[in-house]
Amino acid sequence: MKLIIAEKPSVSKNIADALKIKGRQDGYFEGNGYIVTWAFGHLLQLYDAKDYDDKMSTWKMENFPFIPQVFKYKVKSNPRDREKPDTGAKKQLKIIQRLMKRPDVDGIISACDYDREGQVIGDSIIYNLKTDKTVYRLLLNEWTPAEVINGLENIKLNTELRPLQDAGVSRQWADWVIGINLTSVATLKYQKGKGKALNIGRVLLPTLKIIYDRDKEIENFVPENYYKLQATFKTKDQEEYEGIYIEGKEEKFKSKETLEEIQQTLTDKAGIVSNKHVQKKKEYPPFLFNLSNLQGYITSKYKGWTSDKVLKVAQSLYEKKFITYPRTASVALEESLVGKTAKVLEALSEGLPYKDEIKFVKSKRIFDNSKVESHSAIVPTYLKPKKLSTDEEQVYQAIKNRFIMQFMPVAEYEETRIETKINGADDLKGLFISKGKVQLVEGWKKVEKVQSKDTILPLVQIKDNVDLIKHEITTHVTKPPKQHTEKTLLRVMETCGKNYDGEGTDEESLSAILSGFSIGTPATRAETIKKLKDVGYITTQNKNLMCTELGNKLVETFPIKDLFNLEFTGRLEKSLNDIEKRNFTKEQFLQLIFDFTTKSVETIKNEKEVTINEVTSQSKKNEVMGKCPVCGHAVIEGQKGFGCSNWKNGCKFVIWKNDKFLSTMKKKPTKTMVKALLKNGIAPVKGLTSKKGNKFDANLRYEKNADNEYFSWKMEFNK
């Protein structure tokens, strides 16, 4: 009997289904030689500082730096009361421990996600609960039944994954040490008031600095005028075309006078076609998605999306077996997946209007081991979803379309370049350039109906004479750089600033991604952006990201400049990657972090006193809805309802926001409704929904029952 521990209940159900296990018990499945149980992500967390030493219960500058001799784990905290353990996690750990100790269990298989985080989740549970049984590792890229069965036939000894565990633990411990120490001393040094902390993190600050730098570029940008000279020519067939004046490679001129002098030489002149190039060009589809590219694509295409939301939806599709592992940095597939990919393509091509154009090819652009790090790119599985939510549909279709594009014909277009010289203007250094473009083969663009704009030039030959019928100087202004969006920010984080403006993935940025030289990992970047918003360092306007005043002050004042440095953070992330590859050790990395933290704490202590943030405790003024019908005190809005402010003295009047009577008609009480009830005893309400789904209007009363202290709703209709 083998015990399998999955990362989440939904994944354990996928494994149980693949093994055709029907028997469900409290906290596990059992049957056909396997027991399948689950975690809820992290069941254990690192000790808080105060768990090691009571003196750390309050933050005092003299207690830092604080670095434990041994890092210890405890049951994860209850999110509502951090002083208590989470009851669900505690119960599940006991179930797992009991199953591990069963005499008929002769081996334990960790089936958590195949990444650093998944390795730590599984290992922290298994080794903290202690076992002398052999521990194995199930390494899967998708949760389809065929892959689960195949994976169980090829399980590895968990000891072979020690480098992955070392990298995961190193990341976890390093972030704890930097976060606990520098957040504490920064808050003590630079903040007045209590109730909040100045969050300092290894990935948080360099990401903030990227946004800060772009804000400053925009702020310091000085617009400049530039000028272009445009001419219109007419052929012998009376067809017109336009050209832009170019000298060398320059078509933008800072001096208007220069172009005005040239313009004078054009009077009463004609042109001649001095050169013509016609070239067929190929347009390849964009690469398969990795997580950052998927997040960038979805957040820029649809409103209301964040990179964090994209990851959550992609994770849901992965756990439902419709896509492969989403937390990947790769934009290619392993070469061993050729046969499997062909079958997936065949399954997904059914019913598509361009099915006859889809042809499976074993292209180096798609299948390339040298461009895969740990996990292949995100692609659909052979299982076709029958029903998806709107969010899931948008993400799934993006992944499916990007996959199918790879096997459609390459798009082709013809580019024409005409060079027109001015006759009789020998002193003129430049000439006029005209460019045309015609789409010849739509190819992969059909998949997402990508529109290509044609620019058609008239048919001319070299040495053709043309009339110069018009010319004008146009004025333009240089534009500041654009504010970062989640798409552009993810690109900088992924490549540590290399080629982040480009849409493509060139060799330099690809090698940076694959070597792990980045800010954070695909799994953590979305979380970092979300945290920057949550702690108030950045804000959003439409899709643009900007620093807040607090974010600006932090960048300008906080003295540990290495934490804002992309190169420094990139090297740390690369070191973690090197631990996975056995090129660096956990001990070396942690010593580096401990030394850095100790030095940083001392630097902050010795800095001059400056206030970055001032926390003011302002008592929230509650809007008065009206007088309480029971005791006459003010009725105010609370988190869960509109209640009497005299509740401490026993008044129980309240209209709950999740009122059951109103919810049956798909309504919630509004401020307007409550004010009308308290003032007039009756409130007109529109858009109530009947049991049959029909809409209607009514007048509602909220009256005290004659036989008890509670209130009930009464409905009246206008005659």
C-alpha positions in Angstrom: 0.0 0.0 0.0 1.4 3.4 -1.0 0.3 6.7 0.6 0.1 9.6 -1.9 0.0 13.2 -0.5 -1.3 15.8 -2.9 -1.1 19.5 -2.6 -4.8 20.2 -2.7 -8.1 18.2 -2.4 -8.9 18.8 -6.0 -5.6 17.3 -7.1 -6.1 14.2 -4.8 -9.5 13.7 -6.5 -7.8 13.8 -9.9 -5.3 11.1 -8.7 -8.1 9.0 -7.2 -10.1 9.2 -10.4 -7.1 8.1 -12.5 -6.6 5.1 -10.1 -10.4 4.4 -10.2 -10.6 4.7 -6.4 -14.3 5.0 -5.3 -13.8 4.7 -1.5 -13.8 8.2 0.2 -13.0 8.5 3.9 -12.6 11.4 6.2 -9.6 13.2 4.8 -8.5 10.6 2.2 -9.4 8.2 -0.6 -8.5 4.5 -0.4 -8.5 1.6 -2.9 -6.6 -0.4 -5.5 -3.4 -0.5 -3.4 -3.3 3.3 -2.8 -4.3 5.8 -0.1 -4.6 9.3 -1.5 -4.7 12.2 1.0 -4.1 16.0 0.7 -2.8 19.2 2.1 -4.3 22.6 1.7 -1.2 24.2 0.3 1.1 24.9 3.3 -0.1 23.1 6.4 3.0 24.2 8.3 4.6 27.6 8.5 7.8 28.9 9.9 7.9 30.0 13.6 7.2 33.7 14.2 10.1 35.4 16.0 8.2 35.5 19.3 7.9 31.7 19.1 11.7 31.4 19.5 12.0 34.0 22.2 9.4 35.9 24.3 11.4 39.1 24.1 10.6 39.3 20.4 6.8 39.7 21.3 7.4 43.5 21.1 9.6 45.2 18.5 12.7 46.8 20.1 15.6 48.0 18.1 18.2 46.3 20.4 16.7 42.9 19.6 17.7 43.0 16.0 19.2 41.4 14.0 17.4 38.2 15.0 18.5 35.1 13.1 17.4 31.7 14.6 20.1 29.0 15.0 17.6 26.4 13.7 14.5 27.2 11.7 11.4 25.5 13.1 7.9 24.9 11.8 4.4 25.0 13.4 0.8 24.4 12.2 -0.2 27.3 10.1 -2.1 30.1 11.8 -5.8 30.7 11.7 -6.2 33.6 9.3 -8.8 35.2 11.6 -6.7 34.8 14.8 -3.0 34.5 14.1 -2.4 33.4 17.8 -4.3 30.2 17.2 -3.5 27.3 14.8 -5.8 26.7 11.9 -8.2 23.9 13.0 -8.6 22.5 9.5 -4.8 22.3 9.0 -4.3 20.7 12.4 -7.0 18.1 11.7 -5.6 17.2 8.3 -2.0 16.9 9.7 -3.3 14.3 12.3 -5.0 12.4 9.5 -1.8 12.4 7.4 0.3 11.3 10.4 -2.1 8.5 11.2 -2.0 7.3 7.6 1.9 7.5 7.5 2.1 5.3 10.6 -0.3 2.6 9.3 1.6 -0.7 9.2 0.2 -1.6 5.7 1.8 1.6 4.2 5.2 0.7 2.9 6.0 3.9 1.0 5.0 7.6 0.8 4.7 9.5 -2.4 4.8 13.3 -2.4 2.5 14.4 -5.3 2.8 18.2 -4.7 3.5 20.5 -7.6 6.8 20.0 -9.3 8.4 23.2 -8.2 10.3 24.7 -5.3 7.1 25.6 -3.4 5.5 22.2 -4.0 8.7 20.4 -2.8 8.7 22.4 0.4 5.0 21.8 1.0 5.4 18.0 0.7 8.8 17.7 2.5 7.8 20.0 5.4 4.8 17.8 6.1 6.5 14.4 5.7 9.8 15.1 7.5 8.2 17.2 10.3 5.8 14.3 11.0 8.8 12.0 10.9 8.9 8.6 9.1 11.4 5.8 8.5 9.5 4.7 5.4 10.8 5.3 1.9 9.6 8.6 0.4 9.1 8.9 -3.4 8.3 11.9 -5.6 5.6 12.0 -8.3 6.6 14.6 -10.9 3.9 15.6 -13.3 3.2 18.5 -15.7 -0.5 17.8 -16.0 -3.2 15.9 -14.1 -4.9 14.0 -16.9 -5.5 10.3 -16.1 -3.0 9.0 -18.6 -0.2 11.3 -17.1 -1.1 10.2 -13.5 -0.8 6.5 -14.4 2.4 7.1 -16.4 3.9 9.2 -13.6 3.2 6.6 -10.9 5.0 4.0 -13.0 8.0 6.3 -13.1 8.2 7.7 -9.5 11.6 8.9 -8.2 13.2 8.6 -4.8 12.5 11.9 -3.0 16.2 12.1 -2.1 16.9 12.8 -5.8 15.0 16.0 -5.4 17.2 17.3 -2.6 18.6 20.3 -4.6 15.0 21.4 -5.3 14.2 21.2 -1.6 17.4 23.1 -0.7 16.4 25.9 -3.2 12.9 26.0 -1.8 14.0 26.1 1.8 16.7 28.7 1.1 14.1 31.0 -0.5 11.7 30.5 2.4 14.3 31.1 5.1 15.9 34.0 3.3 12.7 35.9 2.8 11.8 35.2 6.5 15.1 36.6 7.7 15.1 39.7 5.4 11.4 40.4 5.9 11.3 40.0 9.7 14.5 42.0 10.4 14.3 44.8 7.9 10.5 45.3 8.1 10.8 45.6 11.9 13.8 47.9 12.1 12.5 50.1 9.2 9.1 50.4 10.9 10.8 51.4 14.2 13.2 53.8 12.5 11.1 55.5 9.8 7.4 55.3 10.9 5.4 57.2 13.5 2.3 55.7 14.9 1.2 52.0 15.3 -1.1 49.6 13.5 0.9 49.2 10.3 4.3 48.1 9.2 6.7 49.4 6.5 7.0 46.2 4.5 10.5 45.4 3.3 11.1 42.4 1.0 13.8 40.9 -1.3 11.4 41.0 -4.3 9.1 43.8 -3.2 11.6 46.6 -3.3 13.3 46.1 -6.7 9.8 45.8 -8.2 8.8 49.1 -6.6 12.0 50.7 -7.9 11.1 49.7 -11.5 7.8 51.6 -11.2 9.5 54.5 -9.4 12.2 54.9 -12.1 9.5 54.9 -14.9 7.5 57.6 -13.0 10.7 59.7 -12.7 11.4 59.3 -16.4 8.0 60.6 -17.2 8.2 63.4 -14.6 11.6 64.6 -15.9 10.7 64.3 -19.5 11.0 67.5 -21.5 9.0 67.3 -24.8 10.9 68.4 -28.0 9.5 69.4 -31.4 10.7 67.6 -34.5 9.8 68.0 -38.1 9.2 65.8 -41.2 9.0 66.7 -44.9 6.3 64.8 -46.8 5.8 64.9 -50.5 3.0 63.6 -52.8 3.9 62.2 -56.2 1.7 61.4 -59.2 2.6 58.6 -61.7 2.0 58.7 -65.5 -1.2 56.7 -64.8 -2.5 59.5 -62.6 -2.0 57.5 -59.3 -0.7 59.2 -56.3 1.7 58.1 -53.5 3.4 59.7 -50.6 7.0 59.7 -49.5 8.9 60.9 -46.5 12.2 62.8 -46.9 15.2 60.9 -45.5 18.9 61.8 -45.3 21.0 58.7 -44.4 18.7 57.1 -41.9 17.3 60.3 -40.5 13.7 61.3 -41.2 13.1 63.3 -38.0 14.7 66.8 -38.1 15.1 69.0 -35.0 15.6 72.1 -37.2 12.5 73.3 -39.2 14.8 75.8 -41.0 16.8 72.9 -42.5 13.6 71.4 -44.1 12.4 74.8 -45.2 15.6 75.3 -47.2 15.1 71.9 -48.8 11.5 72.7 -49.5 12.6 75.8 -51.5 14.6 73.6 -53.8 11.5 71.5 -54.6 9.7 74.3 -56.4 8.8 73.5 -60.0 10.6 70.1 -59.8 9.6 66.6 -60.7 10.8 63.2 -59.4 12.2 60.0 -60.7 11.9 56.5 -59.2 15.6 55.8 -58.5 15.1 52.4 -56.8 12.4 49.8 -56.0 12.6 46.8 -53.7 9.9 44.2 -53.5 10.5 41.5 -50.8 8.4 38.7 -49.5 8.6 38.4 -45.7 7.5 35.8 -43.2 5.6 36.5 -39.9 5.9 33.7 -37.4 3.3 33.3 -34.6 4.2 34.5 -31.1 5.9 31.8 -29.0 3.9 29.5 -26.7 2.9 31.1 -23.4 5.0 31.0 -20.3 3.2 32.4 -17.2 4.5 36.0 -17.5 3.6 36.2 -21.1 0.1 34.8 -20.4 -0.4 37.3 -17.6 0.8 40.1 -19.8 -1.5 39.1 -22.7 -4.7 38.7 -20.6 -4.2 41.8 -18.5 -3.6 44.0 -21.6 -6.4 42.4 -23.6 -9.3 42.3 -21.1 -10.5 44.9 -18.5 -10.5 44.0 -14.8 -7.7 41.4 -14.9 -4.6 41.4 -12.7 -1.7 39.1 -13.0 -2.7 37.6 -9.7 -6.1 36.7 -11.1 -4.7 35.2 -14.3 -2.5 32.9 -12.2 -5.5 31.8 -10.0 -7.6 31.1 -13.1 -4.7 29.2 -14.8 -4.2 27.2 -11.6 -7.8 26.3 -11.6 -7.6 25.1 -15.3 -4.5 23.1 -14.4 -6.2 21.4 -11.4 -9.2 20.6 -13.6 -6.8 18.8 -16.0 -7.4 21.2 -19.0 -3.9 22.8 -19.2 -0.4 21.9 -18.3 1.5 23.3 -15.3 1.2 27.1 -15.4 4.1 28.3 -13.3 6.7 28.0 -16.0 9.3 30.3 -17.5 9.6 28.3 -20.7 8.2 29.2 -24.1 9.0 25.9 -25.8 8.2 22.2 -25.2 10.5 19.3 -24.4 11.4 17.2 -27.4 10.0 14.1 -25.7 6.5 15.6 -26.0 6.4 15.4 -29.8 4.0 12.4 -30.0 1.8 13.6 -27.2 1.5 17.1 -28.7 0.4 15.6 -32.0 -2.5 13.8 -30.3 -3.5 16.9 -28.4 -3.5 19.0 -31.6 -5.6 16.4 -33.3 -8.2 16.4 -30.5 -8.4 20.2 -30.4 -8.5 20.7 -34.2 -11.9 19.1 -34.5 -14.6 21.4 -35.7 -12.4 24.4 -36.4 -13.2 26.3 -39.6 -9.5 26.3 -40.6 -8.9 22.6 -39.6 -7.5 21.7 -43.1 -4.7 24.3 -42.7 -3.5 22.8 -39.4 -0.5 20.6 -39.9 1.6 19.0 -37.1 5.3 19.8 -37.5 8.3 18.9 -35.3 9.7 22.4 -35.4 12.7 23.6 -33.4 10.7 26.7 -32.7 8.2 24.6 -30.7 10.3 21.6 -29.4 13.7 22.6 -28.0 15.2 21.1 -24.8 17.7 23.9 -24.6 14.8 26.4 -24.2 13.0 24.5 -21.4 13.8 25.0 -17.7 12.1 22.5 -15.4 8.7 22.8 -17.1 7.6 23.2 -20.7 5.5 26.0 -22.0 1.7 26.2 -21.1 -0.4 24.2 -23.5 -3.8 22.6 -23.4 -4.2 18.9 -22.5 -6.1 16.3 -24.6 -9.2 16.8 -22.3 -11.7 19.3 -23.9 -13.7 21.3 -21.3 -17.4 21.1 -21.6 -18.3 24.1 -19.4 -16.1 26.9 -18.2 -16.7 30.2 -16.3 -16.2 33.4 -18.4 -12.8 33.9 -16.8 -11.7 30.4 -17.4 -12.9 30.5 -21.0 -10.9 33.7 -21.7 -7.7 32.2 -20.3 -8.2 28.7 -21.8 -9.0 30.1 -25.3 -5.8 32.2 -25.2 -3.7 29.2 -24.4 -5.5 27.0 -26.9 -5.3 29.6 -29.7 -1.6 30.2 -29.0 -1.0 26.4 -29.2 -2.9 26.0 -32.5 -1.2 29.0 -34.1 2.2 27.1 -33.9 0.8 24.5 -36.4 -0.9 26.9 -38.9 0.8 28.2 -42.0 3.4 31.0 -41.5 1.8 34.4 -42.4 3.4 36.1 -45.4 3.4 39.6 -46.7 5.0 41.5 -49.6 6.8 44.7 -48.7 7.5 47.3 -51.4 10.0 50.2 -50.9 10.1 52.9 -53.5 12.9 55.5 -53.5 12.1 58.8 -55.3 14.8 61.3 -56.2 14.2 64.9 -57.2 15.2 65.8 -60.7 17.5 68.7 -61.1 18.3 69.0 -57.4 21.8 67.6 -57.3 22.7 69.4 -54.0 19.9 67.5 -52.2 21.5 64.9 -49.9 18.5 62.8 -49.3 15.5 61.3 -51.1 11.9 60.4 -50.5 11.0 56.9 -49.3 7.6 55.2 -49.7 6.6 51.9 -48.1 3.8 49.5 -49.0 2.7 46.2 -47.5 0.3 43.6 -48.8 -0.7 40.5 -46.8 -0.3 37.4 -49.1 -1.0 34.5 -46.7 -3.1 35.1 -43.5 -1.9 31.8 -41.9 -1.9 31.7 -38.1 -3.5 35.1 -37.9 -6.8 33.4 -38.7 -6.9 31.8 -35.3 -7.5 35.1 -33.5 -8.7 37.1 -36.5 -5.6 39.3 -36.4 -6.2 42.2 -38.8 -3.4 43.3 -41.1 -3.6 46.7 -42.7 -2.5 46.8 -46.3 -0.7 49.9 -47.7 -0.9 49.6 -51.5 1.5 51.6 -53.7 0.9 52.2 -57.4 2.8 50.1 -59.9 6.0 52.0 -60.9 9.3 50.9 -62.4 12.8 52.2 -61.8 13.6 55.4 -63.9 9.8 56.2 -64.2 9.3 60.0 -64.1 6.7 61.2 -61.6 5.2 64.6 -60.9 5.8 66.3 -57.5 2.3 67.7 -56.8 2.5 68.6 -53.1 4.9 68.9 -50.2 4.6 70.0 -46.6 6.5 70.1 -43.4 4.7 68.4 -40.5 5.3 69.2 -36.8 5.6 66.5 -34.2 6.4 66.3 -30.5 8.4 63.7 -28.7 6.4 61.6 -26.3 7.3 60.6 -22.8 7.8 56.9 -22.0 4.5 55.1 -21.1 3.7 54.2 -17.5 4.2 50.6 -16.6 1.3 48.2 -16.9 1.3 44.7 -15.3 2.3 43.4 -18.8 5.4 45.6 -19.1 6.3 45.2 -15.4 6.2 41.4 -15.6 8.5 41.6 -18.6 11.1 43.6 -16.6 10.9 41.3 -13.7 11.2 38.2 -15.9 14.4 39.4 -17.6 15.8 41.8 -15.0 15.4 44.6 -17.5 16.9 43.0 -20.5 14.8 43.7 -23.6 11.7 44.4 -21.6 10.3 46.8 -24.2 10.2 44.2 -26.9 7.3 42.0 -27.6 9.5 39.1 -28.7 11.7 36.8 -26.8 15.3 37.2 -28.1 18.2 35.0 -27.3 19.7 37.4 -24.6 16.5 37.7 -22.7 15.7 34.0 -23.1 19.1 33.0 -21.6 18.4 35.4 -18.7 15.0 33.8 -18.1 16.4 30.2 -18.4 19.4 30.9 -16.1 17.0 32.2 -13.4 18.5 35.7 -13.5 15.2 37.4 -12.7 13.2 39.2 -10.0 11.1 36.5 -8.3 9.8 33.5 -10.1 6.8 32.9 -12.4 4.9 31.7 -9.2 5.7 34.8 -7.1 5.6 37.8 -9.4 1.8 38.3 -9.4 1.8 38.0 -5.6 4.5 40.7 -5.4 2.5 43.2 -7.6 -0.6 42.5 -5.5 1.3 43.1 -2.3 2.7 46.4 -3.5 -0.9 47.6 -4.1 -2.1 46.2 -0.7 0.6 47.8 1.4 0.0 51.2 -0.4 3.4 51.5 -2.2 1.8 51.6 -5.7 -1.6 52.5 -7.1 -3.4 51.8 -10.4 -5.1 54.1 -12.9 -6.9 52.2 -15.6 -4.1 49.7 -16.4 -1.2 51.9 -15.5 0.9 51.4 -12.3 2.3 54.4 -10.4 4.1 54.9 -7.1 2.2 56.5 -4.2 3.7 59.2 -2.1 4.6 56.5 0.5 6.3 54.4 -2.3 8.3 57.4 -3.5 9.5 58.3 0.1 10.5 54.7 0.7 12.7 54.5 -2.5 14.3 57.9 -1.7 14.9 57.3 2.0 15.5 53.7 2.7 19.3 53.3 2.9 19.7 49.6 1.8 20.2 50.4 -1.9 21.1 46.9 -2.8 17.5 45.9 -2.2 16.4 48.3 -5.0 19.0 47.0 -7.4 17.8 44.7 -10.2 21.3 43.2 -10.6 21.6 42.3 -6.9 18.2 40.7 -6.8 18.7 39.0 -10.1 22.0 37.4 -8.7 20.1 36.2 -5.6 17.5 34.6 -7.8 20.1 33.0 -10.0 21.9 31.6 -6.9 18.6 29.8 -6.0 18.5 28.5 -9.5 22.1 27.3 -9.2 21.2 25.5 -6.0 18.7 23.5 -8.0 21.4 22.7 -10.5 24.0 21.8 -7.7 26.2 24.7 -8.7 25.8 26.5 -5.4 24.9 25.3 -1.9 22.1 26.1 0.5 24.7 26.9 3.2 26.6 29.4 1.0 23.4 31.1 0.1 22.0 31.4 3.6 25.4 32.7 4.9 25.2 35.4 2.2 21.7 36.4 3.3 22.5 36.3 7.1 25.6 38.6 6.5 23.6 40.9 4.3 20.8 41.2 6.9 23.1 41.8 9.8 25.0 44.5 7.9 21.7 46.1 6.7 20.2 46.2 10.3 23.3 48.0 11.5 23.2 50.5 8.6 19.6 51.4 9.4 20.3 51.8 13.1 23.1 54.3 12.3 21.1 56.4 9.9 19.6 59.7 10.9 16.0 59.9 12.1 13.6 60.5 9.2 9.8 59.9 9.0 8.8 58.0 5.9 5.3 57.2 7.1 3.0 58.6 9.8 0.1 56.4 10.8 -2.8 58.4 12.2 -5.7 56.7 14.0 -8.7 58.5 12.7 -12.0 57.5 14.1 -14.3 56.7 11.3 -17.4 58.9 11.2 -20.4 56.8 10.6 -23.2 58.2 8.4 -26.5 58.3 10.3 -29.3 56.6 8.5 -32.1 57.8 10.8 -33.6 57.2 14.2 -33.9 53.8 15.7 -37.7 52.8 15.9 -37.0 51.0 19.2 -35.0 53.5 21.3 -34.6 56.6 19.2 -30.8 56.5 19.0 -29.0 56.8 15.6 -28.9 53.9 13.2 -25.5 53.6 11.5 -24.0 51.3 8.9 -21.8 48.5 10.2 -19.8 45.8 8.3 -22.7 43.3 8.4 -25.8 45.4 8.7 -27.5 48.7 9.5 -27.9 48.7 13.3 -28.7 50.9 16.3 -25.7 52.7 17.8 -27.1 51.9 21.2 -26.4 48.2 20.8 -23.9 48.2 23.8 -26.9 49.0 26.1 -28.9 46.2 24.7 -30.8 47.6 21.7 -31.1 44.9 19.1 -32.5 46.7 16.1 -30.7 45.8 12.9 -31.3 45.3 9.2 -28.8 42.7 8.1 -27.0 43.1 4.7 -27.5 39.5 3.9 -31.2 39.6 5.0 -32.8 36.2 4.1 -36.2 37.6 3.1 -34.6 40.1 0.7 -32.1 37.6 -0.7 -35.0 35.3 -1.8 -35.9 38.2 -4.2 -32.2 38.8 -5.1 -32.0 42.1 -3.2 -29.8 43.6 -0.5 -30.8 46.5 1.7 -29.3 49.8 0.5 -28.7 53.1 2.3 -31.6 54.7 0.4 -34.0 51.9 1.4 -33.0 52.0 5.1 -33.3 55.8 5.2 -36.8 55.7 3.7 -37.9 53.0 6.1 -36.6 54.9 9.2 -38.1 58.2 8.0 -41.4 57.2 6.4 -41.9 53.6 7.7 -42.1 52.4 4.1 -39.6 52.1 1.2 -40.4 51.8 -2.5 -38.2 49.0 -4.0 -37.7 48.4 -7.7 -36.4 45.3 -9.5 -37.4 42.5 -7.0 -37.2 39.0 -8.5 -40.0 36.4 -8.1 -39.5 32.7 -7.7 -40.2 32.3 -11.4 -37.5 34.9 -12.3 -39.9 37.8 -13.1 -39.1 41.3 -12.1 -41.5 43.4 -10.0 -41.7 46.5 -7.8 -43.2 46.8 -4.3 -43.4 48.9 -1.2 -41.7 47.3 1.9 -42.3 47.9 5.6 -40.0 46.6 8.4 -42.3 46.3 11.5 -41.8 44.9 15.0 -43.6 41.7 15.7 -46.5 42.0 18.3 -45.4 38.8 20.3 -41.6 39.2 20.3 -38.8 41.8 20.0 -37.9 40.9 16.4 -38.9 42.8 13.2 -40.5 41.3 10.1 -40.9 42.5 6.5 -44.3 43.3 5.0 -44.9 43.8 1.3 -47.5 46.2 -0.3 -48.4 46.9 -3.9 -49.5 50.1 -5.5 -53.1 49.9 -6.6 
